[in-house]
């Protein structure tokens, strides 16, 4: 996977300093936030950055996703 840098919006990660987020170690956390609150660019970045099986696993297993988010991504990932 690429080692590109991304600057996360503070409003996306309101509970932590976005500069301290490790895109590998915190992958599940990042994916959850982007699935729930990400804009088009952040979703595109996530889709290109992370393995789709990991994204699917987060959708299936996360206890933190909004129900509407889970339903939407289940539909999107079923194609």
mmCIF file of the N, C-alpha and C atoms, coordinates in Angstrom:
data_MODEL
# 
_entry.id   MODEL 
# 
loop_
_atom_site.group_PDB 
_atom_site.id 
_atom_site.type_symbol 
_atom_site.label_atom_id 
_atom_site.label_alt_id 
_atom_site.label_comp_id 
_atom_site.label_asym_id 
_atom_site.label_entity_id 
_atom_site.label_seq_id 
_atom_site.pdbx_PDB_ins_code 
_atom_site.Cartn_x 
_atom_site.Cartn_y 
_atom_site.Cartn_z 
_atom_site.occupancy 
_atom_site.B_iso_or_equiv 
_atom_site.pdbx_formal_charge 
_atom_site.auth_seq_id 
_atom_site.auth_comp_id 
_atom_site.auth_asym_id 
_atom_site.auth_atom_id 
_atom_site.pdbx_PDB_model_num 
ATOM 1   N N  . UNK A 1 1  ? 0.832   -1.188 0.000  1.00 0.00 ? 1  UNK A N  1 
ATOM 2   C CA . UNK A 1 1  ? 0.000   0.000  0.000  1.00 0.00 ? 1  UNK A CA 1 
ATOM 3   C C  . UNK A 1 1  ? 0.873   1.248  0.000  1.00 0.00 ? 1  UNK A C  1 
ATOM 4   N N  . UNK A 1 2  ? 0.286   2.305  -0.458 1.00 0.00 ? 2  UNK A N  1 
ATOM 5   C CA . UNK A 1 2  ? 1.031   3.549  -0.601 1.00 0.00 ? 2  UNK A CA 1 
ATOM 6   C C  . UNK A 1 2  ? 1.321   4.187  0.761  1.00 0.00 ? 2  UNK A C  1 
ATOM 7   N N  . UNK A 1 3  ? 2.375   4.991  0.818  1.00 0.00 ? 3  UNK A N  1 
ATOM 8   C CA . UNK A 1 3  ? 2.723   5.715  2.039  1.00 0.00 ? 3  UNK A CA 1 
ATOM 9   C C  . UNK A 1 3  ? 2.390   7.192  1.914  1.00 0.00 ? 3  UNK A C  1 
ATOM 10  N N  . UNK A 1 4  ? 1.294   7.503  1.257  1.00 0.00 ? 4  UNK A N  1 
ATOM 11  C CA . UNK A 1 4  ? 0.923   8.895  1.061  1.00 0.00 ? 4  UNK A CA 1 
ATOM 12  C C  . UNK A 1 4  ? 0.484   9.529  2.372  1.00 0.00 ? 4  UNK A C  1 
ATOM 13  N N  . UNK A 1 5  ? 0.613   10.824 2.425  1.00 0.00 ? 5  UNK A N  1 
ATOM 14  C CA . UNK A 1 5  ? 0.182   11.588 3.586  1.00 0.00 ? 5  UNK A CA 1 
ATOM 15  C C  . UNK A 1 5  ? -1.215  12.119 3.334  1.00 0.00 ? 5  UNK A C  1 
ATOM 16  N N  . UNK A 1 6  ? -2.000  12.174 4.362  1.00 0.00 ? 6  UNK A N  1 
ATOM 17  C CA . UNK A 1 6  ? -3.311  12.795 4.281  1.00 0.00 ? 6  UNK A CA 1 
ATOM 18  C C  . UNK A 1 6  ? -3.472  13.658 5.513  1.00 0.00 ? 6  UNK A C  1 
ATOM 19  N N  . UNK A 1 7  ? -4.092  14.781 5.325  1.00 0.00 ? 7  UNK A N  1 
ATOM 20  C CA . UNK A 1 7  ? -4.410  15.658 6.440  1.00 0.00 ? 7  UNK A CA 1 
ATOM 21  C C  . UNK A 1 7  ? -5.883  15.457 6.753  1.00 0.00 ? 7  UNK A C  1 
ATOM 22  N N  . UNK A 1 8  ? -6.150  14.932 7.935  1.00 0.00 ? 8  UNK A N  1 
ATOM 23  C CA . UNK A 1 8  ? -7.527  14.681 8.330  1.00 0.00 ? 8  UNK A CA 1 
ATOM 24  C C  . UNK A 1 8  ? -8.163  15.944 8.896  1.00 0.00 ? 8  UNK A C  1 
ATOM 25  N N  . UNK A 1 9  ? -9.442  16.119 8.628  1.00 0.00 ? 9  UNK A N  1 
ATOM 26  C CA . UNK A 1 9  ? -10.191 17.245 9.192  1.00 0.00 ? 9  UNK A CA 1 
ATOM 27  C C  . UNK A 1 9  ? -10.374 17.035 10.695 1.00 0.00 ? 9  UNK A C  1 
ATOM 28  N N  . UNK A 1 10 ? -10.231 18.107 11.447 1.00 0.00 ? 10 UNK A N  1 
ATOM 29  C CA . UNK A 1 10 ? -10.463 18.028 12.889 1.00 0.00 ? 10 UNK A CA 1 
ATOM 30  C C  . UNK A 1 10 ? -11.909 17.615 13.172 1.00 0.00 ? 10 UNK A C  1 
ATOM 31  N N  . UNK A 1 11 ? -12.851 18.060 12.341 1.00 0.00 ? 11 UNK A N  1 
ATOM 32  C CA . UNK A 1 11 ? -14.250 17.717 12.577 1.00 0.00 ? 11 UNK A CA 1 
ATOM 33  C C  . UNK A 1 11 ? -14.530 16.232 12.349 1.00 0.00 ? 11 UNK A C  1 
ATOM 34  N N  . UNK A 1 12 ? -13.685 15.549 11.601 1.00 0.00 ? 12 UNK A N  1 
ATOM 35  C CA . UNK A 1 12 ? -13.836 14.118 11.390 1.00 0.00 ? 12 UNK A CA 1 
ATOM 36  C C  . UNK A 1 12 ? -13.311 13.331 12.590 1.00 0.00 ? 12 UNK A C  1 
ATOM 37  N N  . UNK A 1 13 ? -12.274 13.849 13.207 1.00 0.00 ? 13 UNK A N  1 
ATOM 38  C CA . UNK A 1 13 ? -11.652 13.204 14.368 1.00 0.00 ? 13 UNK A CA 1 
ATOM 39  C C  . UNK A 1 13 ? -11.637 14.190 15.528 1.00 0.00 ? 13 UNK A C  1 
ATOM 40  N N  . UNK A 1 14 ? -12.826 14.564 15.981 1.00 0.00 ? 14 UNK A N  1 
ATOM 41  C CA . UNK A 1 14 ? -12.989 15.581 17.002 1.00 0.00 ? 14 UNK A CA 1 
ATOM 42  C C  . UNK A 1 14 ? -12.447 15.174 18.362 1.00 0.00 ? 14 UNK A C  1 
ATOM 43  N N  . UNK A 1 15 ? -12.284 13.881 18.596 1.00 0.00 ? 15 UNK A N  1 
ATOM 44  C CA . UNK A 1 15 ? -11.890 13.405 19.916 1.00 0.00 ? 15 UNK A CA 1 
ATOM 45  C C  . UNK A 1 15 ? -10.393 13.135 20.053 1.00 0.00 ? 15 UNK A C  1 
ATOM 46  N N  . UNK A 1 16 ? -9.640  13.329 18.966 1.00 0.00 ? 16 UNK A N  1 
ATOM 47  C CA . UNK A 1 16 ? -8.190  13.134 19.007 1.00 0.00 ? 16 UNK A CA 1 
ATOM 48  C C  . UNK A 1 16 ? -7.521  14.204 18.151 1.00 0.00 ? 16 UNK A C  1 
ATOM 49  N N  . UNK A 1 17 ? -6.215  14.322 18.296 1.00 0.00 ? 17 UNK A N  1 
ATOM 50  C CA . UNK A 1 17 ? -5.441  15.214 17.432 1.00 0.00 ? 17 UNK A CA 1 
ATOM 51  C C  . UNK A 1 17 ? -5.214  14.459 16.122 1.00 0.00 ? 17 UNK A C  1 
ATOM 52  N N  . UNK A 1 18 ? -5.784  14.943 15.011 1.00 0.00 ? 18 UNK A N  1 
ATOM 53  C CA . UNK A 1 18 ? -5.645  14.217 13.741 1.00 0.00 ? 18 UNK A CA 1 
ATOM 54  C C  . UNK A 1 18 ? -4.195  13.977 13.322 1.00 0.00 ? 18 UNK A C  1 
ATOM 55  N N  . UNK A 1 19 ? -3.278  14.808 13.789 1.00 0.00 ? 19 UNK A N  1 
ATOM 56  C CA . UNK A 1 19 ? -1.864  14.642 13.421 1.00 0.00 ? 19 UNK A CA 1 
ATOM 57  C C  . UNK A 1 19 ? -1.242  13.409 14.066 1.00 0.00 ? 19 UNK A C  1 
ATOM 58  N N  . UNK A 1 20 ? -1.871  12.876 15.102 1.00 0.00 ? 20 UNK A N  1 
ATOM 59  C CA . UNK A 1 20 ? -1.311  11.732 15.817 1.00 0.00 ? 20 UNK A CA 1 
ATOM 60  C C  . UNK A 1 20 ? -1.869  10.399 15.332 1.00 0.00 ? 20 UNK A C  1 
ATOM 61  N N  . UNK A 1 21 ? -2.759  10.427 14.361 1.00 0.00 ? 21 UNK A N  1 
ATOM 62  C CA . UNK A 1 21 ? -3.379  9.202  13.881 1.00 0.00 ? 21 UNK A CA 1 
ATOM 63  C C  . UNK A 1 21 ? -2.420  8.463  12.947 1.00 0.00 ? 21 UNK A C  1 
ATOM 64  N N  . UNK A 1 22 ? -2.203  7.200  13.229 1.00 0.00 ? 22 UNK A N  1 
ATOM 65  C CA . UNK A 1 22 ? -1.375  6.330  12.395 1.00 0.00 ? 22 UNK A CA 1 
ATOM 66  C C  . UNK A 1 22 ? -2.307  5.591  11.439 1.00 0.00 ? 22 UNK A C  1 
ATOM 67  N N  . UNK A 1 23 ? -2.130  5.780  10.125 1.00 0.00 ? 23 UNK A N  1 
ATOM 68  C CA . UNK A 1 23 ? -3.084  5.217  9.167  1.00 0.00 ? 23 UNK A CA 1 
ATOM 69  C C  . UNK A 1 23 ? -3.053  3.693  9.107  1.00 0.00 ? 23 UNK A C  1 
ATOM 70  N N  . UNK A 1 24 ? -2.010  3.079  9.621  1.00 0.00 ? 24 UNK A N  1 
ATOM 71  C CA . UNK A 1 24 ? -1.969  1.617  9.672  1.00 0.00 ? 24 UNK A CA 1 
ATOM 72  C C  . UNK A 1 24 ? -2.528  1.105  10.999 1.00 0.00 ? 24 UNK A C  1 
ATOM 73  N N  . UNK A 1 25 ? -1.985  1.596  12.105 1.00 0.00 ? 25 UNK A N  1 
ATOM 74  C CA . UNK A 1 25 ? -2.409  1.126  13.427 1.00 0.00 ? 25 UNK A CA 1 
ATOM 75  C C  . UNK A 1 25 ? -3.851  1.478  13.737 1.00 0.00 ? 25 UNK A C  1 
ATOM 76  N N  . UNK A 1 26 ? -4.320  2.598  13.236 1.00 0.00 ? 26 UNK A N  1 
ATOM 77  C CA . UNK A 1 26 ? -5.666  3.076  13.529 1.00 0.00 ? 26 UNK A CA 1 
ATOM 78  C C  . UNK A 1 26 ? -6.615  2.900  12.340 1.00 0.00 ? 26 UNK A C  1 
ATOM 79  N N  . UNK A 1 27 ? -6.338  1.924  11.490 1.00 0.00 ? 27 UNK A N  1 
ATOM 80  C CA . UNK A 1 27 ? -7.107  1.744  10.255 1.00 0.00 ? 27 UNK A CA 1 
ATOM 81  C C  . UNK A 1 27 ? -8.604  1.562  10.523 1.00 0.00 ? 27 UNK A C  1 
ATOM 82  N N  . UNK A 1 28 ? -8.956  0.719  11.451 1.00 0.00 ? 28 UNK A N  1 
ATOM 83  C CA . UNK A 1 28 ? -10.382 0.475  11.732 1.00 0.00 ? 28 UNK A CA 1 
ATOM 84  C C  . UNK A 1 28 ? -11.075 1.743  12.216 1.00 0.00 ? 28 UNK A C  1 
ATOM 85  N N  . UNK A 1 29 ? -10.437 2.466  13.088 1.00 0.00 ? 29 UNK A N  1 
ATOM 86  C CA . UNK A 1 29 ? -10.978 3.724  13.605 1.00 0.00 ? 29 UNK A CA 1 
ATOM 87  C C  . UNK A 1 29 ? -11.177 4.721  12.465 1.00 0.00 ? 29 UNK A C  1 
ATOM 88  N N  . UNK A 1 30 ? -10.184 4.844  11.608 1.00 0.00 ? 30 UNK A N  1 
ATOM 89  C CA . UNK A 1 30 ? -10.258 5.767  10.469 1.00 0.00 ? 30 UNK A CA 1 
ATOM 90  C C  . UNK A 1 30 ? -11.394 5.355  9.539  1.00 0.00 ? 30 UNK A C  1 
ATOM 91  N N  . UNK A 1 31 ? -11.475 4.080  9.220  1.00 0.00 ? 31 UNK A N  1 
ATOM 92  C CA . UNK A 1 31 ? -12.519 3.599  8.318  1.00 0.00 ? 31 UNK A CA 1 
ATOM 93  C C  . UNK A 1 31 ? -13.900 3.870  8.905  1.00 0.00 ? 31 UNK A C  1 
ATOM 94  N N  . UNK A 1 32 ? -14.083 3.592  10.187 1.00 0.00 ? 32 UNK A N  1 
ATOM 95  C CA . UNK A 1 32 ? -15.380 3.859  10.822 1.00 0.00 ? 32 UNK A CA 1 
ATOM 96  C C  . UNK A 1 32 ? -15.774 5.323  10.688 1.00 0.00 ? 32 UNK A C  1 
ATOM 97  N N  . UNK A 1 33 ? -14.850 6.205  11.005 1.00 0.00 ? 33 UNK A N  1 
ATOM 98  C CA . UNK A 1 33 ? -15.159 7.631  10.947 1.00 0.00 ? 33 UNK A CA 1 
ATOM 99  C C  . UNK A 1 33 ? -15.472 8.086  9.532  1.00 0.00 ? 33 UNK A C  1 
ATOM 100 N N  . UNK A 1 34 ? -14.687 7.608  8.581  1.00 0.00 ? 34 UNK A N  1 
ATOM 101 C CA . UNK A 1 34 ? -14.928 8.008  7.191  1.00 0.00 ? 34 UNK A CA 1 
ATOM 102 C C  . UNK A 1 34 ? -16.249 7.433  6.690  1.00 0.00 ? 34 UNK A C  1 
ATOM 103 N N  . UNK A 1 35 ? -16.568 6.189  7.050  1.00 0.00 ? 35 UNK A N  1 
ATOM 104 C CA . UNK A 1 35 ? -17.844 5.620  6.636  1.00 0.00 ? 35 UNK A CA 1 
ATOM 105 C C  . UNK A 1 35 ? -19.011 6.430  7.190  1.00 0.00 ? 35 UNK A C  1 
ATOM 106 N N  . UNK A 1 36 ? -18.928 6.846  8.438  1.00 0.00 ? 36 UNK A N  1 
ATOM 107 C CA . UNK A 1 36 ? -20.014 7.599  9.069  1.00 0.00 ? 36 UNK A CA 1 
ATOM 108 C C  . UNK A 1 36 ? -20.039 9.076  8.678  1.00 0.00 ? 36 UNK A C  1 
ATOM 109 N N  . UNK A 1 37 ? -18.870 9.714  8.595  1.00 0.00 ? 37 UNK A N  1 
ATOM 110 C CA . UNK A 1 37 ? -18.839 11.173 8.488  1.00 0.00 ? 37 UNK A CA 1 
ATOM 111 C C  . UNK A 1 37 ? -18.000 11.719 7.345  1.00 0.00 ? 37 UNK A C  1 
ATOM 112 N N  . UNK A 1 38 ? -17.367 10.851 6.561  1.00 0.00 ? 38 UNK A N  1 
ATOM 113 C CA . UNK A 1 38 ? -16.433 11.310 5.535  1.00 0.00 ? 38 UNK A CA 1 
ATOM 114 C C  . UNK A 1 38 ? -17.101 11.986 4.355  1.00 0.00 ? 38 UNK A C  1 
ATOM 115 N N  . UNK A 1 39 ? -16.356 12.906 3.748  1.00 0.00 ? 39 UNK A N  1 
ATOM 116 C CA . UNK A 1 39 ? -16.833 13.535 2.518  1.00 0.00 ? 39 UNK A CA 1 
ATOM 117 C C  . UNK A 1 39 ? -16.367 12.686 1.327  1.00 0.00 ? 39 UNK A C  1 
ATOM 118 N N  . UNK A 1 40 ? -16.717 13.111 0.132  1.00 0.00 ? 40 UNK A N  1 
ATOM 119 C CA . UNK A 1 40 ? -16.383 12.329 -1.066 1.00 0.00 ? 40 UNK A CA 1 
ATOM 120 C C  . UNK A 1 40 ? -14.887 12.054 -1.188 1.00 0.00 ? 40 UNK A C  1 
ATOM 121 N N  . UNK A 1 41 ? -14.074 13.069 -0.933 1.00 0.00 ? 41 UNK A N  1 
ATOM 122 C CA . UNK A 1 41 ? -12.619 12.899 -1.057 1.00 0.00 ? 41 UNK A CA 1 
ATOM 123 C C  . UNK A 1 41 ? -12.079 11.914 -0.033 1.00 0.00 ? 41 UNK A C  1 
ATOM 124 N N  . UNK A 1 42 ? -12.591 11.967 1.186  1.00 0.00 ? 42 UNK A N  1 
ATOM 125 C CA . UNK A 1 42 ? -12.131 11.055 2.234  1.00 0.00 ? 42 UNK A CA 1 
ATOM 126 C C  . UNK A 1 42 ? -12.556 9.613  1.937  1.00 0.00 ? 42 UNK A C  1 
ATOM 127 N N  . UNK A 1 43 ? -13.771 9.441  1.438  1.00 0.00 ? 43 UNK A N  1 
ATOM 128 C CA . UNK A 1 43 ? -14.237 8.096  1.077  1.00 0.00 ? 43 UNK A CA 1 
ATOM 129 C C  . UNK A 1 43 ? -13.392 7.555  -0.073 1.00 0.00 ? 43 UNK A C  1 
ATOM 130 N N  . UNK A 1 44 ? -13.116 8.371  -1.059 1.00 0.00 ? 44 UNK A N  1 
ATOM 131 C CA . UNK A 1 44 ? -12.277 7.957  -2.192 1.00 0.00 ? 44 UNK A CA 1 
ATOM 132 C C  . UNK A 1 44 ? -10.884 7.559  -1.700 1.00 0.00 ? 44 UNK A C  1 
ATOM 133 N N  . UNK A 1 45 ? -10.316 8.378  -0.802 1.00 0.00 ? 45 UNK A N  1 
ATOM 134 C CA . UNK A 1 45 ? -8.996  8.070  -0.247 1.00 0.00 ? 45 UNK A CA 1 
ATOM 135 C C  . UNK A 1 45 ? -9.040  6.728  0.484  1.00 0.00 ? 45 UNK A C  1 
ATOM 136 N N  . UNK A 1 46 ? -10.045 6.532  1.339  1.00 0.00 ? 46 UNK A N  1 
ATOM 137 C CA . UNK A 1 46 ? -10.181 5.285  2.101  1.00 0.00 ? 46 UNK A CA 1 
ATOM 138 C C  . UNK A 1 46 ? -10.293 4.095  1.147  1.00 0.00 ? 46 UNK A C  1 
ATOM 139 N N  . UNK A 1 47 ? -11.113 4.225  0.119  1.00 0.00 ? 47 UNK A N  1 
ATOM 140 C CA . UNK A 1 47 ? -11.344 3.134  -0.829 1.00 0.00 ? 47 UNK A CA 1 
ATOM 141 C C  . UNK A 1 47 ? -10.060 2.741  -1.549 1.00 0.00 ? 47 UNK A C  1 
ATOM 142 N N  . UNK A 1 48 ? -9.240  3.742  -1.873 1.00 0.00 ? 48 UNK A N  1 
ATOM 143 C CA . UNK A 1 48 ? -7.979  3.476  -2.561 1.00 0.00 ? 48 UNK A CA 1 
ATOM 144 C C  . UNK A 1 48 ? -6.857  3.051  -1.624 1.00 0.00 ? 48 UNK A C  1 
ATOM 145 N N  . UNK A 1 49 ? -6.974  3.381  -0.366 1.00 0.00 ? 49 UNK A N  1 
ATOM 146 C CA . UNK A 1 49 ? -5.908  3.148  0.610  1.00 0.00 ? 49 UNK A CA 1 
ATOM 147 C C  . UNK A 1 49 ? -5.999  1.795  1.288  1.00 0.00 ? 49 UNK A C  1 
ATOM 148 N N  . UNK A 1 50 ? -7.211  1.396  1.645  1.00 0.00 ? 50 UNK A N  1 
ATOM 149 C CA . UNK A 1 50 ? -7.379  0.188  2.447  1.00 0.00 ? 50 UNK A CA 1 
ATOM 150 C C  . UNK A 1 50 ? -7.936  -0.966 1.615  1.00 0.00 ? 50 UNK A C  1 
ATOM 151 N N  . UNK A 1 51 ? -7.555  -2.162 2.026  1.00 0.00 ? 51 UNK A N  1 
ATOM 152 C CA . UNK A 1 51 ? -8.048  -3.376 1.410  1.00 0.00 ? 51 UNK A CA 1 
ATOM 153 C C  . UNK A 1 51 ? -9.569  -3.416 1.557  1.00 0.00 ? 51 UNK A C  1 
ATOM 154 N N  . UNK A 1 52 ? -10.266 -3.765 0.492  1.00 0.00 ? 52 UNK A N  1 
ATOM 155 C CA . UNK A 1 52 ? -11.727 -3.775 0.526  1.00 0.00 ? 52 UNK A CA 1 
ATOM 156 C C  . UNK A 1 52 ? -12.266 -4.822 1.493  1.00 0.00 ? 52 UNK A C  1 
ATOM 157 N N  . UNK A 1 53 ? -11.516 -5.894 1.715  1.00 0.00 ? 53 UNK A N  1 
ATOM 158 C CA . UNK A 1 53 ? -11.926 -6.901 2.700  1.00 0.00 ? 53 UNK A CA 1 
ATOM 159 C C  . UNK A 1 53 ? -11.916 -6.309 4.111  1.00 0.00 ? 53 UNK A C  1 
ATOM 160 N N  . UNK A 1 54 ? -10.962 -5.430 4.394  1.00 0.00 ? 54 UNK A N  1 
ATOM 161 C CA . UNK A 1 54 ? -10.916 -4.761 5.699  1.00 0.00 ? 54 UNK A CA 1 
ATOM 162 C C  . UNK A 1 54 ? -12.111 -3.819 5.850  1.00 0.00 ? 54 UNK A C  1 
ATOM 163 N N  . UNK A 1 55 ? -12.424 -3.071 4.806  1.00 0.00 ? 55 UNK A N  1 
ATOM 164 C CA . UNK A 1 55 ? -13.582 -2.168 4.855  1.00 0.00 ? 55 UNK A CA 1 
ATOM 165 C C  . UNK A 1 55 ? -14.847 -2.983 5.094  1.00 0.00 ? 55 UNK A C  1 
ATOM 166 N N  . UNK A 1 56 ? -14.995 -4.085 4.382  1.00 0.00 ? 56 UNK A N  1 
ATOM 167 C CA . UNK A 1 56 ? -16.156 -4.972 4.554  1.00 0.00 ? 56 UNK A CA 1 
ATOM 168 C C  . UNK A 1 56 ? -16.219 -5.489 5.988  1.00 0.00 ? 56 UNK A C  1 
ATOM 169 N N  . UNK A 1 57 ? -15.073 -5.881 6.546  1.00 0.00 ? 57 UNK A N  1 
ATOM 170 C CA . UNK A 1 57 ? -15.025 -6.384 7.913  1.00 0.00 ? 57 UNK A CA 1 
ATOM 171 C C  . UNK A 1 57 ? -15.449 -5.309 8.913  1.00 0.00 ? 57 UNK A C  1 
ATOM 172 N N  . UNK A 1 58 ? -15.015 -4.088 8.695  1.00 0.00 ? 58 UNK A N  1 
ATOM 173 C CA . UNK A 1 58 ? -15.421 -2.983 9.578  1.00 0.00 ? 58 UNK A CA 1 
ATOM 174 C C  . UNK A 1 58 ? -16.934 -2.788 9.492  1.00 0.00 ? 58 UNK A C  1 
ATOM 175 N N  . UNK A 1 59 ? -17.481 -2.802 8.283  1.00 0.00 ? 59 UNK A N  1 
ATOM 176 C CA . UNK A 1 59 ? -18.937 -2.655 8.125  1.00 0.00 ? 59 UNK A CA 1 
ATOM 177 C C  . UNK A 1 59 ? -19.663 -3.785 8.850  1.00 0.00 ? 59 UNK A C  1 
ATOM 178 N N  . UNK A 1 60 ? -19.162 -4.993 8.739  1.00 0.00 ? 60 UNK A N  1 
ATOM 179 C CA . UNK A 1 60 ? -19.821 -6.155 9.351  1.00 0.00 ? 60 UNK A CA 1 
ATOM 180 C C  . UNK A 1 60 ? -19.685 -6.205 10.862 1.00 0.00 ? 60 UNK A C  1 
ATOM 181 N N  . UNK A 1 61 ? -18.545 -5.780 11.404 1.00 0.00 ? 61 UNK A N  1 
ATOM 182 C CA . UNK A 1 61 ? -18.257 -6.012 12.817 1.00 0.00 ? 61 UNK A CA 1 
ATOM 183 C C  . UNK A 1 61 ? -18.296 -4.790 13.725 1.00 0.00 ? 61 UNK A C  1 
ATOM 184 N N  . UNK A 1 62 ? -18.204 -3.606 13.163 1.00 0.00 ? 62 UNK A N  1 
ATOM 185 C CA . UNK A 1 62 ? -18.109 -2.415 14.008 1.00 0.00 ? 62 UNK A CA 1 
ATOM 186 C C  . UNK A 1 62 ? -19.378 -2.220 14.830 1.00 0.00 ? 62 UNK A C  1 
ATOM 187 N N  . UNK A 1 63 ? -19.186 -1.943 16.088 1.00 0.00 ? 63 UNK A N  1 
ATOM 188 C CA . UNK A 1 63 ? -20.314 -1.629 16.968 1.00 0.00 ? 63 UNK A CA 1 
ATOM 189 C C  . UNK A 1 63 ? -20.597 -0.129 16.977 1.00 0.00 ? 63 UNK A C  1 
ATOM 190 N N  . UNK A 1 64 ? -19.694 0.637  16.361 1.00 0.00 ? 64 UNK A N  1 
ATOM 191 C CA . UNK A 1 64 ? -19.831 2.087  16.417 1.00 0.00 ? 64 UNK A CA 1 
ATOM 192 C C  . UNK A 1 64 ? -20.501 2.730  15.225 1.00 0.00 ? 64 UNK A C  1 
ATOM 193 N N  . UNK A 1 65 ? -20.713 1.982  14.141 1.00 0.00 ? 65 UNK A N  1 
ATOM 194 C CA . UNK A 1 65 ? -21.325 2.576  12.959 1.00 0.00 ? 65 UNK A CA 1 
ATOM 195 C C  . UNK A 1 65 ? -22.804 2.849  13.192 1.00 0.00 ? 65 UNK A C  1 
ATOM 196 N N  . UNK A 1 66 ? -23.278 3.942  12.618 1.00 0.00 ? 66 UNK A N  1 
ATOM 197 C CA . UNK A 1 66 ? -24.710 4.216  12.651 1.00 0.00 ? 66 UNK A CA 1 
ATOM 198 C C  . UNK A 1 66 ? -25.432 3.146  11.833 1.00 0.00 ? 66 UNK A C  1 
ATOM 199 N N  . UNK A 1 67 ? -26.624 2.740  12.242 1.00 0.00 ? 67 UNK A N  1 
ATOM 200 C CA . UNK A 1 67 ? -27.371 1.727  11.478 1.00 0.00 ? 67 UNK A CA 1 
ATOM 201 C C  . UNK A 1 67 ? -27.578 2.124  10.007 1.00 0.00 ? 67 UNK A C  1 
ATOM 202 N N  . UNK A 1 68 ? -27.865 3.376  9.745  1.00 0.00 ? 68 UNK A N  1 
ATOM 203 C CA . UNK A 1 68 ? -28.056 3.826  8.360  1.00 0.00 ? 68 UNK A CA 1 
ATOM 204 C C  . UNK A 1 68 ? -26.755 3.709  7.575  1.00 0.00 ? 68 UNK A C  1 
ATOM 205 N N  . UNK A 1 69 ? -25.634 3.990  8.226  1.00 0.00 ? 69 UNK A N  1 
ATOM 206 C CA . UNK A 1 69 ? -24.330 3.854  7.569  1.00 0.00 ? 69 UNK A CA 1 
ATOM 207 C C  . UNK A 1 69 ? -24.084 2.403  7.217  1.00 0.00 ? 69 UNK A C  1 
ATOM 208 N N  . UNK A 1 70 ? -24.331 1.515  8.154  1.00 0.00 ? 70 UNK A N  1 
ATOM 209 C CA . UNK A 1 70 ? -24.121 0.081  7.917  1.00 0.00 ? 70 UNK A CA 1 
ATOM 210 C C  . UNK A 1 70 ? -24.993 -0.392 6.750  1.00 0.00 ? 70 UNK A C  1 
ATOM 211 N N  . UNK A 1 71 ? -26.260 0.006  6.733  1.00 0.00 ? 71 UNK A N  1 
ATOM 212 C CA . UNK A 1 71 ? -27.162 -0.398 5.650  1.00 0.00 ? 71 UNK A CA 1 
ATOM 213 C C  . UNK A 1 71 ? -26.672 0.104  4.304  1.00 0.00 ? 71 UNK A C  1 
ATOM 214 N N  . UNK A 1 72 ? -26.279 1.375  4.258  1.00 0.00 ? 72 UNK A N  1 
ATOM 215 C CA . UNK A 1 72 ? -25.788 1.962  3.014  1.00 0.00 ? 72 UNK A CA 1 
ATOM 216 C C  . UNK A 1 72 ? -24.562 1.206  2.498  1.00 0.00 ? 72 UNK A C  1 
ATOM 217 N N  . UNK A 1 73 ? -23.582 0.998  3.372  1.00 0.00 ? 73 UNK A N  1 
ATOM 218 C CA . UNK A 1 73 ? -22.345 0.348  2.927  1.00 0.00 ? 73 UNK A CA 1 
ATOM 219 C C  . UNK A 1 73 ? -22.554 -1.133 2.626  1.00 0.00 ? 73 UNK A C  1 
ATOM 220 N N  . UNK A 1 74 ? -23.497 -1.777 3.288  1.00 0.00 ? 74 UNK A N  1 
ATOM 221 C CA . UNK A 1 74 ? -23.830 -3.153 2.911  1.00 0.00 ? 74 UNK A CA 1 
ATOM 222 C C  . UNK A 1 74 ? -24.345 -3.193 1.472  1.00 0.00 ? 74 UNK A C  1 
ATOM 223 N N  . UNK A 1 75 ? -25.184 -2.239 1.116  1.00 0.00 ? 75 UNK A N  1 
ATOM 224 C CA . UNK A 1 75 ? -25.667 -2.153 -0.269 1.00 0.00 ? 75 UNK A CA 1 
ATOM 225 C C  . UNK A 1 75 ? -24.528 -1.858 -1.238 1.00 0.00 ? 75 UNK A C  1 
ATOM 226 N N  . UNK A 1 76 ? -23.677 -0.904 -0.886 1.00 0.00 ? 76 UNK A N  1 
ATOM 227 C CA . UNK A 1 76 ? -22.581 -0.504 -1.774 1.00 0.00 ? 76 UNK A CA 1 
ATOM 228 C C  . UNK A 1 76 ? -21.578 -1.633 -1.972 1.00 0.00 ? 76 UNK A C  1 
ATOM 229 N N  . UNK A 1 77 ? -21.316 -2.395 -0.937 1.00 0.00 ? 77 UNK A N  1 
ATOM 230 C CA . UNK A 1 77 ? -20.321 -3.454 -1.006 1.00 0.00 ? 77 UNK A CA 1 
ATOM 231 C C  . UNK A 1 77 ? -20.863 -4.758 -1.572 1.00 0.00 ? 77 UNK A C  1 
ATOM 232 N N  . UNK A 1 78 ? -22.164 -4.840 -1.762 1.00 0.00 ? 78 UNK A N  1 
ATOM 233 C CA . UNK A 1 78 ? -22.746 -6.061 -2.287 1.00 0.00 ? 78 UNK A CA 1 
ATOM 234 C C  . UNK A 1 78 ? -22.682 -6.152 -3.803 1.00 0.00 ? 78 UNK A C  1 
ATOM 235 N N  . UNK A 1 79 ? -22.273 -5.074 -4.454 1.00 0.00 ? 79 UNK A N  1 
ATOM 236 C CA . UNK A 1 79 ? -22.221 -5.075 -5.922 1.00 0.00 ? 79 UNK A CA 1 
ATOM 237 C C  . UNK A 1 79 ? -20.898 -5.582 -6.426 1.00 0.00 ? 79 UNK A C  1 
# 
